[in-house]
Amino acid sequence: MTSTKTPPKTSARASTQASPRSAQVSSAARSAKRSDKGSNTTSAPLSAKTAPRSQQRAKEAINAALELFNRRWALRVLWELRGEPMSFRALQSACGDLSPTVLNQRLAELREAALVDAGGAGYALTPLGHELIVAFEPLTAWALRWQGRRP
């Protein structure tokens, strides 16, 4: 009887070096940078060939952004930074229960996504981060109307 050794099974997840979170953050950062480059609001109608490709790019960018915003405390950190720059401790205090470990992680992700930057005055939104706050204004108005109609 001969025995054959089989290599140990490894999952696809274990074989990659980068964590899924860092890959998603990088995707969100790339999408944010891509959309920042082509921010011309007046463009000619898309041809039938380019429409599906641009729709796919838009879908990927929106999904990457929503995945970033869905992370616990990410939106709260962005919201608290909507005004003046804040030190780490001031930001942690403004967020309430947020642990320093989670705050550090979120700040790193938001910095990689080009939404937050650190400077001498503390953490602050980048111009792209301020654009995001402005982009949330219609959603905020809609959410208030929607919540007002609920019993």
N, C-alpha and C positions, 0 to 999 in steps of 0.2 A: 504494500500500500504506500503510495507516494503522497506526500502532502505538498500542497501548493500554497504559497503565502499570497494572500491578497492584500493589496495596499489598503491602508486604513481609509475609510470614507471621510471626505471632508466636504462640508457644505460650501456652496458658492459664496456664502456670506463670510465664512471663516477664511477663504482663500484670498479675499481682498484685504489690502493693507489699510485703506482709508475706511473710517467708520461710515455707516449710511448717513448719519447726521452731517458729517463734514462734507460728504459728497452732495447732499441736498443744499447745504448752505452755499457751497461753491456754485451750484446750479443757480441758486437764487441770486447770488452776486453777479454771475455772468449775465443772467437775464436782465438784471437791473442795469448793468453797464451797457448791454446791447440796446435796451430801450432808451437809454439816455442819449446814445449816439444819434439815433434816428428820431429825434423828437420833433420833426417838422410836422406841424398839425395840418397843413394843407398839402394834400397829395392827390395825384391823378387817380382815377378809378383803376383798380387792379384788373389785370387781364385774367381770363379764366384759368390760365396755367399757373400764375403766381398766387392767386387767391387761396387755394388750398394750402400752399406752403406757408403763406403769411398767417393764415388762420391757425395752422399747426404751431407756428412759432408763438403766436399770441396765447394759445391755449397752454403751451409749456411755460411761458413767462408767468401767466396768471396762476397756474398750479404751483410753481416754485414760490411765488410771493405768498400765496395762501398757506403753503406748508410752513414757511418761515413765520408768518403771523400766528399760526395755530399753536406754535410752541408756547408752553406755559410761561406767562409773564412777559412775553415779547411785546405784545401790544401795550401793556401797562407801562413798560419801560419807555417805549416810544411816546406814549401819551404824556408821561411825566417830563420828558425832555422837550416838549413842544414850546416851552418858554425859554428861559435863560439856561446857560450851562449849569450843570450840577456836579458836585463832587461825588465820589463813590458812596460815601456815608450818607450824604443828603439824598441821593437817589434811592439808596436802600431804605432809608427812613420814609421817604415819600411812597414807596411801594408797599409798605406794611410788613407782611410776613416773609418777605423774600430773603432767602439765605444768601450769604456772601458767595457761596459756591455757584448757586444758580444765577445770581446777578452777573458774576464774572463770565459764566458761560454764555448768557444771553448777550452781554455787551460784546463779547468776541464774535458771536454770530452776526450781530447787527453791524459791527465794524467791517467784517468781511463782506457783508452785503452792501456796503457803502452807504448805510443809512445813519450811522452814528460815528463820531470821531472823538478822540480824546485830545485835549489841549491843555494849556496852562490854567484855564478857568474851570476845567473839569470836562465832563462828557456833554456833548451837544449833538443836535441833529446836523447832518450835512445838508447841503442844498437839496439833494435828492430826498433826504428824510423830511425836509420841510414841504417838498412837493407832495410827498405821501400824505402828510397831515391835511393839506389842501384837498387832495383827492378823496380823503375820507369825509369831507364836509357833506357832499350829497348823500352818501351812505348814512351819515348821522341823521340828516333830516328825514330820510326815508324810514330809518329805524324808529325814530320818535313817532312818526305818523303810524307806522305799523303797530308799535306798542300801544298807542293811544286807542286803537280800535279793538284791542283785546279786552275781554271782560275782566 
